[in-house]
Amino acid sequence: MSDNNSGSTSRLMQLCFGYFFFYIITGVGVKFFLKTGDGFPGLPGMEYLFYSTLASTVLVTAIVLILRWYRLDSVRKITVCGITMPSELPYIVFSGICTAVVVPTTTLLYTFDHISVMVAMIIMRGSVIIIGRIVDAIQIKQGILKKKVFMEENIAMCIALFAVLIKAFTGGSDGKESPFSSIPFMVIFLSYILAYMFRIYIMNYYKNTRTRPAEEKAAKKDNNKAFFAIEQIASFTTMLLVTICVLIAAGKFGVTGPRIDPFSKAFFNTNWDWAIWAGIVGCAYGINAFFSVFIFMFKGRTATFANLANRLTSLIAGTLSTVIFAAVFGGKYPALIDWVSLGFIFLAIWFMAKAEKRRKAEMTASAK
């Protein structure tokens, strides 16, 4: 199998490096804007959410529209209410709606003062790792996924979960409350989890059903770019409509709240100095979306493996961004337990490398 192939190990490494690089920019940016103390006022999480999300979604949507990635090479057509459309369109649009839930809830989970950012991050990353394995189990049972999950992938998943959870069990000394004691946190978290589960299932359904011989012949090509484009357009449209509703509720009907007030302030009383710089960081987050989705949907890999590649890359980048922020802006360096956790992450990557060798051999044999 050529390294130029879309399913090659070198292509996977390129995507992971791009994700790693832009995740560091995003991670340092978030820490900077949410920083408080030492005369630095910080930026409320909901204001940052408004500026960064606006910039990221506009950038991504503009790129996919300009490049016309939305042109889907469908395996078959369906007719709904007299309108003929690609059979994949309805579920890709639903995936986009799920993305519109994932993007803001990711930031929202960091805005609770009584829950540490580290614990929120651990819960989110650990849950996505588990989701990948659940999706594989479901799709194997449904006959959608024909591949088996290698033992090395299962071991890597368990090690990665341990690396994530080890911090959760040792991170309670900061005096923060358990996230499970906060009803608003749990509502947002459950929304995040359900949206991510549907989204990852749909991504892998699209990937696994379009790689069957009959579908490949009908579609002529495996078009992940079209999936990404349609998903992002649907996500942008959904977030735009929700934002308009929130702003109308706040501006016309006087609806208030600890998260609605700073969100509406970002629009009605824009601080352009904050907005421009937060928007630049948001653009990095938007670019990261390309790498993230293409890793999740990487050709020939299980959801277990792809999710691990995505999450472990972000974990390493998150640790490095903490080091950079500490060195440049005076933040706290990673604690000893963070370095221990990082060691387990590299061990998980070692098992993933072994799984990748087996998968590459499997793909080479099937291509003959």
QUIZIMO-V622980 format. One record per backbone hydrogen bond with DSSP energy under -1.0 kcal/mol. NH is the residue of the N-H (numbers start at 0). CO is the residue of the C=O. Records with the same first field share a line. If there is no record, write none. Layout:
NH: CO + CO
This chain:
4: 1
7: 4
11: 7
12: 8
13: 9
14: 10
15: 11
16: 12
17: 13
18: 14
19: 15
20: 16
21: 17
22: 18
23: 19
24: 20
25: 21
26: 22
27: 23
28: 24
29: 25
30: 26
31: 27
32: 28
33: 29
36: 39
39: 36
42: 32
47: 43
48: 44
49: 45
50: 46
51: 47
52: 48
53: 49
54: 50
55: 51
56: 52
57: 53
58: 54
59: 55
60: 56
61: 57
62: 58
63: 59
64: 60
65: 61
66: 62
68: 63
70: 67
71: 69
73: 71
77: 84
79: 82
82: 79
84: 77
86: 75
88: 85
91: 87
92: 88
93: 89
94: 90
95: 91
96: 92
97: 93
98: 94
99: 95
101: 97
102: 98
104: 100
105: 101
107: 103
108: 104
109: 106
110: 107
114: 111
119: 115
120: 116
121: 117
122: 118
123: 119
124: 120
125: 121
126: 122
127: 123
128: 124
129: 125
130: 126
131: 127
132: 128
133: 129
134: 130
135: 131
136: 132
137: 133
138: 134
139: 135
140: 136
141: 137
143: 138
144: 138
153: 149
154: 150
155: 151
156: 152
157: 153
158: 154
159: 155
160: 156
161: 157
162: 158
163: 159
164: 160
165: 161
168: 164
174: 171
176: 113
180: 177
181: 178
185: 181
186: 182
187: 183
188: 184
189: 185
190: 186
191: 187
192: 188
193: 189
194: 190
195: 191
196: 192
197: 193
198: 194
199: 195
200: 196
201: 197
202: 198
203: 199
204: 200
205: 201
206: 202
207: 203
208: 204
209: 205
215: 211
216: 212
217: 213
218: 214
219: 215
223: 221
226: 222
227: 223
228: 224
229: 225
230: 226
231: 227
232: 228
233: 229
234: 230
235: 231
236: 232
237: 233
238: 234
239: 235
240: 236
241: 237
242: 238
243: 239
244: 240
245: 241
246: 242
247: 243
248: 244
249: 245
250: 246
251: 247
252: 247
254: 248
260: 256
262: 258
263: 259
264: 260
265: 261
267: 263
268: 264
274: 270
275: 271
276: 272
277: 273
278: 274
279: 275
280: 276
281: 277
282: 278
283: 279
284: 280
285: 281
286: 282
287: 283
289: 286
291: 287
292: 288
293: 289
294: 290
295: 291
296: 292
297: 294
300: 297
305: 301
306: 302
307: 303
308: 304
309: 305
310: 306
311: 307
312: 308
313: 309
314: 310
315: 311
316: 312
317: 313
318: 314
319: 315
320: 316
321: 317
322: 318
323: 319
324: 320
325: 321
326: 322
327: 323
328: 324
330: 324
338: 334
339: 335
340: 336
341: 337
342: 338
343: 339
344: 340
345: 341
346: 342
347: 343
348: 344
349: 345
350: 346
351: 347
352: 348
353: 349
354: 350
355: 351
356: 352
357: 353
358: 354
359: 355
360: 356
361: 357
362: 358
363: 359
364: 360
365: 361
366: 362
